[in-house]
Amino acid sequence: MDAIDRAMLSLLQDDGRATMTEVAAQVGLSLSACHRRFRDLEAKGVIRGFRADVDLELLGFPFEALVFVTMRAGDAVVIAEFEAGVAEIPHVVQAHRLFGEPDYQLYVAARSKQHFQELYDERLSQLPGVQRLTSTLIMKTLVAGRSPG
């Protein structure tokens, strides 16, 4: 990947609806060369797809929290069951497995404090293998959805 590929990715991250004509003009390529590079980035898996960047508050989910999960054991079956359970909870909008402790970080969006408590008590704490949940509220998002450099 070279500087032109990085410039294309940066432009597309800023505006995923930019046309190839606009991207080509911004990075100084012909339209066909830009298309070729774009297809190569998709084929290599660098570009995994496009999605809308939605405002959770405007969708009725203003309560955002990070939930840190410590597991009881590292058994492969329990881990797989836990991860499958997390994937079934639509209010978990992002999830990461971590090195060290805690084992997971979940980004949860809820309608209210009460709704979050219900999710926490009835869904998250009931997931297989969970030893401890710790949560913190998100005050403000400073940076979201960008790639390095």
Residue pairs with C-beta under 8 A, 6 or more apart in sequence:
1 41
1 46
4 27
4 28
4 29
4 37
5 37
5 41
5 46
6 149
7 26
7 27
8 23
8 27
8 34
8 37
8 38
8 41
9 41
9 46
9 47
9 147
10 147
11 18
11 22
11 23
11 26
11 27
12 18
12 23
12 47
13 145
13 146
13 147
16 50
16 51
20 31
20 34
20 35
20 38
21 31
23 34
23 38
24 30
24 31
24 33
24 34
27 34
29 37
38 47
41 47
53 144
53 145
56 62
56 64
56 93
56 109
60 111
61 91
61 109
61 110
61 111
62 111
62 112
63 109
63 110
63 111
63 112
63 113
63 115
63 116
63 137
64 107
64 108
64 109
64 110
64 137
64 138
65 107
65 108
65 110
65 116
65 135
65 136
65 137
65 138
66 105
66 106
66 107
66 108
66 135
66 136
66 138
67 105
67 106
67 108
67 120
67 124
67 133
67 134
67 135
68 102
68 104
68 105
68 106
68 133
68 134
68 135
68 136
69 82
69 102
69 103
69 104
69 105
69 106
69 124
69 127
69 130
69 132
69 133
70 101
70 102
70 103
70 130
70 131
70 132
70 133
70 134
71 78
71 79
71 82
71 103
71 104
71 129
71 130
71 131
72 78
72 129
72 130
72 131
73 129
75 129
78 128
78 129
79 129
81 128
81 129
82 104
82 127
82 128
82 129
82 130
83 95
83 97
85 127
85 128
86 92
86 95
86 104
86 106
86 127
87 95
89 119
89 123
89 124
91 108
91 109
91 110
91 119
92 106
92 107
92 108
93 107
93 108
93 109
94 106
94 107
95 104
95 105
95 106
95 107
96 104
96 105
96 106
97 103
97 104
98 104
98 105
102 132
102 134
106 124
108 116
108 119
108 124
108 135
110 116
110 119
120 133
120 135
124 130
124 133
125 133
